[in-house]
Amino acid sequence: MVLLDNDGFLLALTKMFQSSRSSGSVLITMKKYDGRTTRKAPSSADNLCLMRATNSKKKISTVLSNKEVTKFQMSYATLLRGNMDALKKHDKTKEKKTLKRKDI
């Protein structure tokens, strides 16, 4: 897993979305991070967030401090809006047919 800075993470995430546009998926996780894997332990007042993204070939991650969250979140939201256009429409006709069969 590659630990990147915030801007590098967003660039790599954009490349992941572009590479998985035709087929594949990108999984993104976010969790609270206490810094136990680094040599320098963070102060208790500094809340950190670990953000990971992975597709079938590559894993990337970044650590956000509470000071950087708003800037990162705005850039991340823009990135998601720009790359969510390749989603497939949900076919509702199949659901209606299965509901009718269950009612009978």
Sequence and secondary structure as in RCSB ss.txt:
>XXXX:A:sequence
MVLLDNDGFLLALTKMFQSSRSSGSVLITMKKYDGRTTRKAPSSADNLCLMRATNSKKKISTVLSNKEVTKFQMS
YATLLRGNMDALKKHDKTKEKKTLKRKDI
>XXXX:A:secstr
 EE  HHHHHHHHHHHHHHTSSS   EEEEEEE  TTSSS   TT  EEEEEEE SS EEEEEEETTTHHHHHHH
HHHHHHHHGGG     HHHHHHHHHHHH 
